[in-house]
Amino acid sequence: MNTNRRALLLGSAVLAAPALLGRSAAAATTLKLAHLAADSHPGHKAALQMKEAVERRSDGALKIDIFPSNQLGAPPEQLEQTKLGVIDMNLPTQGALDKYEKAFATVMAPFIFRDPAHAFAVLDGAFAEWSAPLLEKQGLVQLATWDYGFRNITNSRRPILTPDDVKGLRIRTPPEVQLVACIEALGGRATQIAFTELPSALNQGVVDGQENPVGVIWHMKLHETQPHLALTRHCYNSLVHVMNRGRWQKLDKKQQELLREESANAAALMRRLVAEQETEELRKLEAAGVRITRPELEPFRAAMGPAYDRVAAYAGRANMDRMLKIVQSARA
């Protein structure tokens, strides 16, 4: 090969190298995942596990950028952006999803789940088979249900052991119909106060109590004005991993399968971390002087007829009846 031809080939290779590198870099797909959880929350830790596993198992062909703590907007905005394809993936609650598909409103119906294992069996099984096609129509692909926790009642006046102990208590709830209906079915007075104003309202006696997962009670230091905590487990909350359908359809089958598998693995991690965290937080609450009661829940459940009627009016009677059948089947 003469000198001129060798130089020409070498020059061509040098010029082609950046282009080849560019094509290799372009082959990687980066997905944006936005969620509401703080950096220290089990939800974010689960998201980080999924990111690492997806990137490792795809040899870098799939990458995930995570935006925690509502960095890309409030939860309703994040979900809307995911529907529009501005954000690729999101972790909304059932309360956010039921604004688009009322079937999700039935998940928070009070006292329908016996324990976490029962909730997981329902949400991973028959409910997912029902809800996933509904979300497809909304432009969303449902990957897996993660966790958030059961809600419990605190108050400053008395321990709660029976439904009668709730009567007359002024309990702050979010505006979700399921939570309001639950407290009112027990004879309490549900009051809506912005969450940011809740510690002050409890301190000033504007309300007697509130209801939230144990983690919220501990981290927000609500126990400092709430000496009584009843583990009522009255409503269950979880985060649902959803993805923009258009973005999903651009992935190949192996990439889709990988995301489903690692979303399920992340859900399992979050469920374990939430349970471990709650056990530790309950220990800390008791050490701080909080009286924790564990009431028998069947009498509470038996009082929920009016609440179920109100949830059905919001979610649709057919949806509510279907959910109650699914729940009952999972109990068997």
N, C-alpha and C positions, 0 to 999 in steps of 0.2 A: 504494500500500500504506500503510495507516494506521500510525501510530507504534507502537501496541500490538502489531500483527501482526509488524512488523519486529523488535521487541524479542523477541517470542516465538521467531521463527525463528532469530535470532542466538543466543539462549540455548540453543535446542535443538542448534545446531551446536557450541557450546562444550561442552555436556555430552556430545555424541556423540564429540568428538575423542579423548578418552582411550580410549573404547571401541574406536574404529577403530585407534588406535595399539596397543592391547592385542592386537587381532586380528592386526595386521601382525606384531607381535613373536612372537605365538604360532605364526605360520605357519613360523617358522624351526625346523628340527629340529637339535638338538645331539646329537652322538654322542660317547661316551666311548671313547677308545683307550688301553689300558694295555699297557706292554711292559717288558722287562727291561733294555734298553740304557741306558747313561748318556747324559747330555746331549751329550757330545762324540763319541759313537759314530756311525758311519755309519747305523745303524738309526734313531736319533732324527732325524738330519738328513733321512733319507728320509721319515720320518713328518711332519716339519715341511713338507717340500715338498708332500706330499699334502694336508695341512691347507690350505695357502695356495691350492693349485690348486682344490680342491673348493669352498672358500668363494668364491673369485673366480668360477669358472665357473657356480656356482649362484646368483650374485647375492645371496649371504648366506642363501639358503633352507636350505642345509646347512652346519652348523658342526661342527668337531671339536675337542674338548678332549683334550689329550694328557697322559698320566701316565707319565713315564719312570721308570727306575731302581727298578722294583718298588714304586712308591709305594702301589699298591692291593693289595699282598700278594705273596707268593712266586709264581713262575711257575705252579705247579700250581693255586694258589688263584685266580689271574687267569683261567686257562682255565676252571675250574669256574664262576666267576662269569659268564663270557661265555656258557657253556652255559645258565646260569639266567637270563640277561638282566639281571643287575645291572650288568655292563659290556657295552657294545655291541660293541667290537672288541678283538682281542688279536693278539699276534705270538708264538705259542708255537713251540718247536722240535719237530722230529719226535719227540724223546725224550718230550716232554710229550703229544703227540698219540697216540703208540702205546699209551698207557694206555687209550685209548678205541677206537682202530682199529689193529689189529696190522699192517695194510699199511704204515703209516708206519715200522715198525721196520726194514723192508727198505732204506730210504733210507740208513741208516748202516752197512749191510753193508760190510766193509772192502774197499778196492781195487776197487770196482765201477765207479768213474768214472775216466776217463782224465785229464780236466782240467776246469776250470770250465765251458767251453763244452759239454762232454759232459753234465755234470750239469744245466745249464740246459735243454738240449734234452729230456732225460728228464723233468724235473720240470715244465716248462711244457707238455709234450705228453702222451704216453700215460699218464704217471703221474697227471697232473692229471685226465684223463678218468676214470681208475679211482678216484682218491681222493675227488674232490668228491662223488659220490653217497653214499659211505660217511659222510662228515662230515654230509651233509644228515640222515641218519638219527640223528645225534647232536645235532641241533639247531643245526648250524653251517654257514655258507656259506663256502666256500673262495674267496678273491678272487685272490690271487697268491702265489707263492713268492718271498721276498726273498733274503737271503743271510746268511751268518755266516762261512763259510770252511772250508778243509780243516785237519785236525789233523795235527800233526807231532811227532816224538819228540825230546826233549832228554835228555842224560845227562851225568854227570860223569866217566865212565870211559874212553870211547873213541869215535872216529868210527864212524858206521854207514854201511856201503857195501853190505852183503849181509845177508840174513836171519840168517846165522850170527852177525853182530855183535850181534844182539839177545839171543842165548841167554844165560841166566843173569842178565840185568839185572833189577833190581827196579824196575818202572815203576808209578808211581801212575796210576790211571785212575779216572774216575767209575764208578759201579756198573752202567752200561749194559752189557748182555750183549755187544753188538757190539764194544765197545772191549776188554773183558776177553778175549773170544774171539780178537780180533786179536793182542793181545800174546802170549797163551799159544800160539797157533798158530805164532808166530815163535820160541818157546822162551824167552820172557821170563816173569817172575813178576809178574803183575798184582796190585797192592795198592790197596785202597780207603782213602783218607785224605780227610777233609773238606777242601774247597778252601781254606778259611780257614787251615788248618793246614799247607798244602803248602809255603810258603816255609820255614817252620821245619823241616819234615821233610827237605827237600832240604839245608838248611844243616847239619843234624845227621847226615846220611848215613843216615837211616832208610830212604830209598829212593835208588836211583841216578839216577832220572830220572822224567820225566812226559811227557804228550802233550797238546797244546792247539793252537789256531790261533796263528799268528805274533803277532797283535795281543795276545793274552793273555800270551804269553811276554814280549813287550816291556814292556807296561804294568804287569805284575805284577813286573817285574824278576827273573824266574826265571833269566835268563841269568847273573846274578851268581854263581850256584853251579853253572851248567850250561854248561860251555865248548863242548859239542858239540850241534849242531842238525842233524838229518837231515830234509830235506824229503820225508818219506814220503808225505804226502797220503793217509794211510791211511783216514780216514773223513771224510765231508762232512756239515757241519751247515748248516742254514738256518732262517730264521724264516718261518713260514707265516701270512699275513694272513687271519684268519678273523673272521666276524661272526655274532652271534646271529641265527638264522633268523627268529624272530618279528619282531625289529626290522627285518630286511631286507625282510620281506614287507609292512611298513607303508610302505615307500618306493615312489614311483612308478617306472615303467620307466626314465625318463630319469635319475633319481637313482641307480638301480642301475647303469646303464651308466656314469655318471660315476664312481662309486666303483670299478668294475672297471678303468676306463681309468687312473685316477690311482693305483690300487694297483700296476698294472703299470709305470707310469712311476716310481713310488717304488722298485720292485724294481730297475729298470734303473739308477737313481741309486745305490742301495746297492751293487749289484754293482760298479759302476765305482769307487766310493769304497773299497770293501774291497780291490780289486786295487791301487789307487794306494797305499793305506795300507800294504799288505803289502810292496810294492816299497821304500817308504821305510824301513819298519821293518827289513827285511832289511839294508839299507845301514847302518843304525844299529847293528844287532847285529854285523855284521862289523867296523865301526869300533870297537866295544867289545871286540873280541878273540875273538868267538865263531867257531869253525870250522864253517862251513856245508857240508854234503855234500848232493849231489843224486843219490842212488842210482838205478840202473836198477830200475824197479819191477816188471817182469814176474816176476822170481824171487820177490818178496814175494807177488804175486798168486797165483802157482802154489802157494804154501804155505797158501792159505786154505780148502782143502777142509774141514778140521775146524771152522773158524770158521763157514763157511756152514751146516754141519749144526747148529751151536748156535743160530745166528740163526733158522734154519728151525724149530727146536724151539720157539722163543719166538714167532716171527711167524706160524708156520703154513707147512707145506711148500708148499702151493699158492700162498701169497702170495710166498714166496721164489722159486719157479720162475717165477712170472709176472714178477717184477721182473727176474730175470736175463735173461729173454727180451726185455723192454723195453730193458734196457741194451745187450744185444747188437745189437738192431735199430738203436738210435741210433748205434752205432759204425760201422755199415755205410756 
